[in-house]
């Protein structure tokens, strides 16, 4: 599942994913999802912050516009109980690695403290696959946005509502995808069709299906 024989290149797109150690759940309730989403926003800056806890003591951590000094551009995301998927565009040198290190370390610390546990939360280092064509990008966007359907999961947080409705969270930039469709409804149909197709091609898609 993925490899690190390549270097992340600025301006290129990557499918990035990971799951809980021993396939355990990493999101237990709405507060866990909210914390991870907040991490996605607050840790995506070249200038590091000490921690979400300390920052929240100084001022309320609310949703703010994407900064010019971002590490990555989030194109698509889906958070499910025991794993997550991103499509990321690297914006600065080492951006993806630094972004994922901050999220992984920060969220693990939060999760362990809240649940009185120790040790690793994620199954090793995140996995990454270079998206080397526009067709691949489009189909992976549908795969990630429809991942909850593929896994038949009811509790999740995804970027799909930003694609089909108003982007109130401003966590992702869907333009490169949506600009290739007639309208948002047309993209929604594309996601539905691809989710059904992937379910029918599970053996071929095995390396992307993290429960396998």
C-alpha positions in Angstrom: 0.0 0.0 0.0 1.9 3.0 -1.2 5.6 3.6 -1.0 8.2 6.2 -0.2 10.6 5.5 -3.1 9.7 8.9 -4.5 10.1 12.4 -3.1 7.1 14.6 -2.7 7.2 17.3 -5.4 5.6 20.8 -5.0 2.6 21.2 -7.3 1.9 17.4 -7.5 -1.1 15.6 -6.1 -0.9 12.6 -3.8 -3.4 10.1 -2.3 -2.5 9.9 1.4 -4.1 7.5 3.9 -3.7 5.6 7.1 -5.7 3.6 9.6 -5.7 2.8 13.3 -3.1 0.4 14.7 -4.5 -3.1 14.7 -7.4 -1.7 12.7 -8.8 0.0 15.8 -11.2 2.9 15.7 -9.5 6.3 15.8 -12.7 8.4 15.9 -15.0 7.5 18.7 -17.5 10.4 18.6 -18.2 13.8 17.1 -15.6 15.5 19.3 -12.9 13.3 17.9 -13.9 14.2 14.3 -14.1 17.9 15.2 -10.6 17.8 16.8 -9.1 16.1 13.7 -10.8 18.6 11.4 -9.5 21.5 13.4 -6.0 20.0 13.3 -6.3 19.9 9.5 -6.8 23.6 9.4 -4.5 24.8 12.2 -1.5 22.6 11.4 -1.5 23.5 7.7 0.8 26.5 8.1 4.5 26.8 7.4 5.0 28.6 10.7 4.4 25.9 13.4 2.1 26.3 16.3 2.9 24.7 19.7 -0.3 22.9 20.2 -4.1 23.4 19.7 -4.6 23.3 23.4 -2.1 26.2 24.1 -3.4 28.2 21.1 -7.0 27.8 22.2 -6.0 29.3 25.6 -4.7 32.4 23.8 -7.6 32.9 21.4 -10.5 30.9 20.1 -9.5 28.5 17.3 -12.1 29.1 14.6 -12.2 28.4 10.9 -10.1 30.8 9.0 -9.3 31.2 5.3 -6.5 29.2 3.7 -3.2 31.0 4.2 -0.6 31.7 1.6 1.9 30.0 3.8 0.2 26.6 3.8 2.1 23.4 3.7 -0.5 21.6 1.5 -3.7 22.2 -0.4 -6.4 19.8 0.7 -8.4 18.7 -2.3 -10.5 15.9 -0.9 -10.8 14.2 2.5 -12.8 11.5 4.2 -12.6 10.5 7.9 -14.1 7.2 8.8 -14.1 5.4 12.2 -10.9 3.4 11.7 -9.1 5.2 8.8 -8.8 8.4 6.8 -8.1 9.4 3.2 -6.7 12.7 1.8 -5.9 14.0 -1.7 -3.2 16.6 -1.1 -1.3 19.0 -3.3 2.1 19.8 -1.9 2.7 23.6 -1.8 6.0 23.9 0.0 9.1 21.8 0.3 8.5 18.9 2.7 4.9 20.0 3.1 3.1 16.7 3.0 5.5 15.0 5.4 5.4 17.9 7.9 1.6 18.2 7.7 1.1 14.5 8.3 3.6 14.5 11.2 1.9 17.3 12.9 -1.6 15.8 12.5 -0.5 12.3 13.5 1.4 13.4 16.6 -1.0 16.1 17.7 -4.1 13.9 17.3 -2.4 10.9 19.0 -1.6 13.0 22.0 -5.1 14.3 22.2 -6.7 10.8 21.7 -4.4 9.1 24.3 -5.0 11.8 26.9 -8.8 11.7 26.4 -9.0 7.9 26.5 -6.2 7.4 29.2 -4.1 5.2 26.9 -0.5 5.1 25.7 1.3 4.1 22.6 0.8 4.5 18.9 -2.6 5.2 17.5 -1.9 4.9 13.8 -0.5 1.9 11.8 2.9 3.1 11.2 3.8 6.0 8.9 1.1 7.2 6.5 0.9 5.7 3.0 1.1 7.8 -0.1 0.6 7.2 -3.8 1.5 9.8 -6.5 -1.5 10.8 -8.7 0.1 10.9 -12.1 -2.8 11.7 -14.4 -5.9 13.8 -14.5 -8.1 10.8 -15.0 -6.6 9.2 -11.9 -7.2 12.4 -9.9 -10.8 12.5 -10.9 -11.5 8.9 -10.1 -9.6 9.0 -6.8 -11.6 12.1 -5.8 -14.8 10.1 -6.3 -13.2 7.2 -4.4 -12.3 9.3 -1.4 -15.5 11.4 -1.4 -17.5 8.2 -1.6 -15.4 6.1 0.7 -18.1 5.9 3.4 -20.5 4.4 0.8 -17.8 1.9 -0.3 -17.3 0.8 3.3 -21.0 1.1 4.2 -20.2 3.5 7.1 -22.8 5.8 8.6 -20.6 8.0 10.8 -18.0 9.9 8.9 -16.8 13.4 7.9 -16.0 14.1 4.3 -15.4 16.9 1.9 -18.4 15.8 -0.3 -20.7 18.5 1.1 -18.1 21.1 0.1 -18.4 19.7 -3.4 -22.2 19.5 -3.6 -23.2 22.4 -1.4 -21.8 25.5 0.3 -18.2 25.1 1.5 -18.8 26.5 4.9 -15.7 24.8 6.5 -13.3 26.0 3.8 -11.0 23.1 4.6 -10.5 22.0 1.0 -10.3 23.4 -2.5 -12.6 21.5 -4.9 -12.1 23.7 -7.9 -9.7 21.6 -9.9 -12.3 18.8 -9.7 -15.5 20.7 -10.0 -14.3 22.8 -13.0 -14.2 19.6 -15.0 -17.9 18.9 -14.6 -21.0 20.7 -15.8 -22.2 21.4 -12.3 -22.1 20.0 -8.7 -25.0 17.6 -9.4 -23.1 16.1 -12.3 -20.1 15.5 -10.0 -22.4 13.9 -7.4 -23.6 11.4 -9.9 -19.9 10.7 -10.9 -19.2 9.9 -7.2 -22.2 7.6 -6.9 -21.4 5.6 -10.1 -17.7 5.2 -9.1 -18.5 4.1 -5.6 -20.8 1.3 -7.0 -18.1 0.4 -9.6 -15.4 0.1 -6.9 -17.6 -2.2 -4.8 -17.8 -4.5 -7.9 -14.0 -4.4 -8.4 -12.9 -4.9 -4.9 -10.1 -7.4 -5.7 -8.6 -5.0 -8.2 -8.9 -2.1 -5.8 -7.6 -4.1 -2.8 -4.6 -1.9 -2.1 -6.8 1.1 -1.6 -9.3 -0.6 0.7 -7.8 -0.3 4.1 -9.9 -2.9 5.8 -8.4 -5.7 3.6 
